[in-house]
Amino acid sequence: MDSKNVTINIAHLYPRLLNIYGDWGNVLTVKKRCEWRGIDVNIDAVETGDTIDIKKYDFYFIGGGQDAQQTAVAKELQKHKAALQDAVDENAVFLAICGGYQLLGHYYQPHEGERLEGIGLLDAYTEAGNTRFIGNVTAECDFILPRTLVGFENHSGLTYINGATEPIATVKIGHGNNGKDKTEGARYKNVFGTYLHGSFLPKNPHFADYLISLALHKRYKEEIELISLNDEFETMAHDCLVNKKY
């Protein structure tokens, strides 16, 4: 089956609250890379108080934000915890950035205030650290080509992963999840969390295509070959940041 005349439905979770450092660019990247191939894309903004129809969506995106916004979203996500866990079991794709990533784990414990409960899509937890990690990141991934991932991190949370949840990549430049174990991001089934802003997907078109392929497979239950695109400029943007320190 080719990639023409197919559709992906995307749920952009809480964009009014979680859209720091241009995280919307990740959704836009998926949209454009689909449209250039003739793939139809429907994007719904899911805000507080909205319902989530897991039978409709193939791809969920959630961005990062400040502590106040993250607190509001943490409470809202609890209403949809069971449904989103079911979506994971049905192989829906999730991409979560920074604060959104933290909320897909078990919890985030800030320095002050109550612990923010996550929804446990990833076997991970986050605690506030004393150092803010800021700068460019280069990491190496072992399940896609090219193997390098680049982005910009800006976080003080220290995230640790366990069990069947694995890191997305190994840090070569930067700090990653916690500045200690050289891991960056987390993945379980089709759930991916990362600290890479900047936006992440425009700088890593190969990862964007990987997520698109997973979303199409979720909807159509078969492999769909993506039409090749001219990624000259995207590749230049990626390559110029590889091994570049802040």
C-alpha positions as CSV (number, residue, x, y, z in Angstrom):
1,M,0.0,0.0,0.0
2,D,1.4,3.4,-0.9
3,S,1.0,6.6,1.0
4,K,-1.5,8.3,-1.3
5,N,-5.1,8.6,-0.4
6,V,-4.5,7.8,3.3
7,T,-5.2,9.8,6.4
8,I,-3.7,10.5,9.8
9,N,-5.7,12.1,12.6
10,I,-3.7,14.1,15.2
11,A,-4.7,15.2,18.7
12,H,-2.7,18.2,19.8
13,L,-3.1,18.1,23.6
14,Y,-3.6,21.5,25.4
15,P,-1.7,23.8,22.9
16,R,-2.9,26.9,24.7
17,L,-1.1,25.8,27.9
18,L,1.8,23.8,26.6
19,N,3.5,25.4,23.6
20,I,6.8,26.7,24.8
21,Y,9.9,27.1,22.6
22,G,8.0,26.6,19.4
23,D,6.7,23.1,20.2
24,W,3.9,23.7,17.7
25,G,6.5,23.3,15.0
26,N,6.5,19.6,15.6
27,V,2.8,19.3,14.7
28,L,3.4,21.5,11.7
29,T,6.3,19.3,10.5
30,V,4.2,16.2,10.6
31,K,1.4,18.0,8.8
32,K,3.6,19.3,6.0
33,R,5.6,16.1,5.5
34,C,2.3,14.3,5.1
35,E,0.7,16.8,2.8
36,W,3.8,16.8,0.5
37,R,3.2,13.1,0.1
38,G,-0.5,13.4,-0.5
39,I,-1.4,12.1,2.9
40,D,-4.5,13.8,4.4
41,V,-4.0,15.2,7.9
42,N,-6.7,16.2,10.4
43,I,-5.5,18.1,13.5
44,D,-7.7,18.7,16.5
45,A,-6.7,20.9,19.4
46,V,-7.8,19.2,22.6
47,E,-8.2,21.8,25.4
48,T,-9.2,21.5,29.0
49,G,-12.7,20.2,29.3
50,D,-12.7,18.5,25.9
51,T,-13.3,14.7,25.4
52,I,-10.7,12.5,23.7
53,D,-12.0,9.9,21.3
54,I,-9.2,7.3,21.2
55,K,-10.9,5.5,18.2
56,K,-10.3,8.6,16.1
57,Y,-6.7,9.6,16.8
58,D,-3.6,7.9,15.5
59,F,-1.1,10.5,16.8
60,Y,-1.0,12.5,20.0
61,F,1.3,15.4,20.6
62,I,1.9,17.3,23.9
63,G,4.4,20.1,24.3
64,G,6.2,21.8,27.2
65,G,5.3,24.7,29.4
66,Q,5.8,26.6,32.7
67,D,5.1,25.0,36.1
68,A,1.6,26.7,36.4
69,Q,0.5,25.4,33.0
70,Q,2.0,22.0,33.7
71,T,0.0,21.8,36.9
72,A,-3.3,22.5,35.2
73,V,-2.6,19.9,32.5
74,A,-1.5,17.3,35.0
75,K,-5.0,17.5,36.6
76,E,-6.7,17.4,33.3
77,L,-4.8,14.4,32.1
78,Q,-5.9,12.4,35.0
79,K,-9.5,12.5,33.6
80,H,-8.2,10.7,30.5
81,K,-5.6,8.4,32.0
82,A,-7.5,5.1,31.4
83,A,-8.5,6.1,27.8
84,L,-4.9,7.2,26.9
85,Q,-3.5,3.9,28.3
86,D,-5.9,2.1,26.1
87,A,-4.7,4.2,23.1
88,V,-1.2,3.0,23.8
89,D,-2.3,-0.6,23.8
90,E,-3.9,0.1,20.4
91,N,-0.5,1.3,19.1
92,A,-1.3,5.0,18.9
93,V,1.7,7.2,18.5
94,F,2.6,9.8,21.2
95,L,5.3,12.5,21.1
96,A,5.8,14.4,24.3
97,I,8.2,17.3,24.8
98,C,9.8,18.3,28.1
99,G,6.9,19.1,30.5
100,G,4.6,16.9,28.5
101,Y,7.2,14.2,28.6
102,Q,7.3,14.4,32.4
103,L,3.5,14.1,32.7
104,L,3.5,10.8,30.6
105,G,5.6,9.3,33.4
106,H,4.5,8.4,36.9
107,Y,5.1,11.8,38.5
108,Y,7.0,15.1,38.6
109,Q,8.1,16.3,42.0
110,P,8.9,20.1,41.9
111,H,11.1,21.7,44.6
112,E,8.1,23.3,46.2
113,G,4.5,22.3,46.1
114,E,2.7,19.0,45.6
115,R,3.8,16.2,43.4
116,L,2.3,16.3,39.9
117,E,0.8,12.9,39.1
118,G,1.5,11.6,35.6
119,I,-0.5,9.0,33.7
120,G,2.1,6.3,33.5
121,L,2.3,5.8,29.8
122,L,6.1,5.6,30.4
123,D,7.7,3.8,33.3
124,A,9.6,7.0,34.3
125,Y,9.6,9.6,37.1
126,T,11.0,13.1,37.3
127,E,12.3,15.1,40.3
128,A,13.4,18.7,40.3
129,G,17.2,19.2,40.2
130,N,19.4,22.0,41.4
131,T,21.0,22.6,38.0
132,R,19.3,23.9,34.9
133,F,20.4,22.0,31.7
134,I,20.5,24.5,28.8
135,G,22.1,24.0,25.4
136,N,22.4,22.0,22.2
137,V,22.1,18.3,22.3
138,T,23.5,15.6,20.0
139,A,22.4,12.1,20.7
140,E,22.7,8.8,18.9
141,C,19.6,6.6,18.3
142,D,19.9,2.9,17.4
143,F,16.5,2.3,15.7
144,I,16.5,4.8,12.8
145,L,18.8,6.2,10.2
146,P,20.6,8.5,10.3
147,R,21.3,7.7,13.9
148,T,21.9,11.3,15.2
149,L,19.2,13.4,16.8
150,V,19.7,17.1,17.6
151,G,17.8,19.6,19.6
152,F,17.9,22.2,22.3
153,E,17.3,21.3,26.0
154,N,16.2,23.7,28.7
155,H,15.1,21.9,31.9
156,S,16.0,21.3,35.5
157,G,13.9,18.1,35.9
158,L,15.8,14.9,36.4
159,T,14.1,12.0,34.7
160,Y,14.8,8.4,35.3
161,I,13.4,5.5,33.3
162,N,12.7,1.9,34.4
163,G,11.4,-1.5,33.3
164,A,10.3,-1.9,29.7
165,T,10.7,1.8,29.0
166,E,13.9,2.4,27.1
167,P,15.8,5.6,26.2
168,I,15.4,7.0,22.8
169,A,19.0,7.8,22.4
170,T,22.5,8.1,24.0
171,V,23.8,11.6,24.7
172,K,27.0,12.7,22.9
173,I,26.7,16.4,23.6
174,G,24.5,17.8,26.3
175,H,22.8,16.4,29.4
176,G,19.7,14.5,28.4
177,N,17.3,13.0,30.9
178,N,19.3,13.6,34.1
179,G,22.9,14.6,33.3
180,K,24.2,11.3,34.8
181,D,23.4,8.2,32.8
182,K,23.8,9.7,29.2
183,T,20.2,8.8,28.3
184,E,17.9,11.1,26.3
185,G,14.2,10.6,26.1
186,A,12.1,7.5,26.7
187,R,10.1,5.1,24.6
188,Y,7.6,2.4,25.2
189,K,5.7,0.8,22.4
190,N,4.8,3.9,20.2
191,V,5.1,6.4,23.1
192,F,8.1,8.8,22.8
193,G,9.1,11.5,25.3
194,T,12.1,13.8,24.9
195,Y,13.6,17.0,26.3
196,L,14.5,18.3,22.8
197,H,12.9,21.5,21.9
198,G,13.9,23.8,19.1
199,S,11.5,22.4,17.5
200,F,12.5,18.7,17.6
201,L,11.0,17.3,14.4
202,P,12.0,20.0,11.9
203,K,15.7,19.4,12.8
204,N,15.2,15.6,12.6
205,P,13.0,14.8,9.6
206,H,14.0,11.2,9.7
207,F,12.4,10.9,13.1
208,A,9.3,12.7,11.9
209,D,9.0,10.2,9.1
210,Y,9.4,7.3,11.5
211,L,6.5,8.6,13.6
212,I,4.4,9.1,10.5
213,S,5.0,5.5,9.4
214,L,4.0,4.3,12.9
215,A,0.8,6.3,12.8
216,L,-0.1,5.0,9.4
217,H,0.5,1.4,10.5
218,K,-1.7,2.0,13.6
219,R,-4.6,3.2,11.3
220,Y,-4.3,0.8,8.4
221,K,-2.6,-2.3,10.1
222,E,0.0,-2.6,7.3
223,E,3.2,-1.2,6.2
224,I,2.9,1.9,4.0
225,E,5.9,3.1,2.1
226,L,6.5,6.8,2.3
227,I,7.4,8.7,-0.8
228,S,10.9,10.2,-0.6
229,L,11.1,13.9,-0.2
230,N,13.8,16.4,-1.1
231,D,15.2,17.1,2.3
232,E,18.3,19.1,1.3
233,F,17.5,22.0,3.6
234,E,16.2,19.9,6.4
235,T,19.4,17.8,6.3
236,M,21.6,20.9,6.3
237,A,19.7,22.2,9.4
238,H,20.3,18.8,11.1
239,D,23.9,18.4,10.1
240,C,25.1,21.9,11.1
241,L,23.9,21.1,14.7
242,V,25.6,17.7,15.1
243,N,28.2,17.9,17.8
244,K,27.6,21.7,18.2
245,K,27.9,22.8,21.8
246,Y,25.9,25.7,23.3
